[in-house]
Amino acid sequence: MAIPAVLGSTAGIAIIGSLFGVAGAGLTGFKMKKRVGAIEEFQFESLTQGDHLHITIAVSGWITEKLPDFKHPWLALAHSKEQYCLRWESKYLLQMGQAMDYLLSFAMHVAAQETLKYTILSGLLTAIAWPASLVSLASVLDNPWSVCTQRSAEAGRQLADLLLARQQGKRPVTLIGFSLGARLIFCCLQEMAKRTGCEGIVEDVVLLGAPVSGDLKQWRPLAKVVAGKIINGYCRGDWLLKFLYRTASVQLTIAGLQPVKWNDRRMFNVDLSDVVDGHMDYMKKLSTILKIVGIRTKGSSSQDPVGEHRAKDSPDIQNHGISKDELTTEVPNNSSTSNHQGELNAEAELQTQTDYYDQSIAEQSHQVLQSAGNTRTANQSDSRLSESQSVLSIEKGQQDISEAESLDNMMNSNLEKLNLSTKVPS
């Protein structure tokens, strides 16, 4: 009973107010009293109901005519029980979304004519590689992009002021954003790093497809602000982001295109190239991306998020409206019988061809072996003939020697007879 009494007292109300924000209103009670720089719109919308000791702020990078709601991309987010999305500069972000949609549709039209086969889709960064027809429409995107990048920096400084003022109370904050929303968060962290008392406010940061520099000089100050993880989700094949930085130096590294090479315990780089096909996918596939980078979502399961996403986006299921039940329905008997008969005929024809092939191979092998056998027999005959000739030569030689010996014996016998006949009697 003592604890409720204390919390109900003036001191308890002051503690709760400092913990959860001024008058308990939290971030939704914040209203921009005056125009800050070029910022015209900056307010928070609640994604969940209830209070929590940890809050999450989600920031979108653009909106479209079909999805003008800032909440919609983050409906699956379940990182904490108290979550907000930032509604900022909707007029300019809508123009940005329209420009990207138009440029993407035009790029796909050019790609269908195979103009982009060896340029955009090959991932080159040099301006010379971009088709003239696409560069001619660059102003459609460049103007809104330039305006939104400047306003994202202004909005980032506004968010830094809000967090440093402890509008959210003395509770840790997780910041998540994609595209220009990630740039807004990055600018916020840079601004907070320049101020005193920035420690212990931001817990984790998730930046997806961030159009910011990957230079370590700009990332190292973030270690002063962020206590937990800094996640950089990037896609190497994001040609739209490459196009927006086409005039930049090749040496300039973009965090949304490659990992940030910062050897720090906070830094985590996540390659999303297998899931993200283009910059627009950061909104379309946000739920899957959040699972991959380790952010809890509603209805999360132990299944592979990438495989689940591919099955969900399968053209056979999504584009043609075929349900899973229809995919597993059995085929009628007539169709299965004809298919089975066709398979049997194909197998029989394949077996015939295989037998003919084996027979021809066997005949060729037999001819080769027979030829080899004839050659071996001929060689053996030649060898035997040579041996016979050698034996005959030896025998003939031995016969000649015997005849010579017989002749020599005969001559010696005649000489002896001759000597006896010529001897004078004594």
GITACOR-V805775 format. One record per run of one state. SS is the DSSP state (@ for helix, = for strand, . for the rest). FROM is the first residue (numbers start at 1). TO is the last residue. If there is no record, write none. Layout:
ss = [SS | SS]
from = [FROM | FROM]
to = [TO | TO]
This chain:
ss = [. | @ | . | @ | . | @ | . | @ | . | = | . | = | . | @ | . | = | . | = | . | @ | . | @ | . | @ | . | @ | . | @ | . | = | . | @ | . | = | . | = | . | @ | . | = | . | = | . | @ | . | = | . | = | . | @ | . | @ | . | = | . | @ | . | @ | . | @ | . | @ | .]
from = [1 | 2 | 9 | 10 | 21 | 22 | 25 | 26 | 30 | 42 | 47 | 54 | 60 | 72 | 75 | 77 | 78 | 82 | 89 | 90 | 113 | 120 | 123 | 127 | 130 | 132 | 136 | 138 | 165 | 172 | 179 | 180 | 194 | 202 | 209 | 213 | 214 | 216 | 225 | 226 | 227 | 230 | 235 | 239 | 245 | 254 | 255 | 267 | 272 | 281 | 285 | 286 | 293 | 297 | 298 | 305 | 313 | 315 | 319 | 324 | 328 | 333 | 423]
to = [1 | 8 | 9 | 20 | 21 | 24 | 25 | 29 | 41 | 46 | 53 | 59 | 71 | 74 | 76 | 77 | 81 | 88 | 89 | 112 | 119 | 122 | 126 | 129 | 131 | 135 | 137 | 164 | 171 | 178 | 179 | 193 | 201 | 208 | 212 | 213 | 215 | 224 | 225 | 226 | 229 | 234 | 238 | 244 | 253 | 254 | 266 | 271 | 280 | 284 | 285 | 292 | 296 | 297 | 304 | 312 | 314 | 318 | 323 | 327 | 332 | 422 | 426]
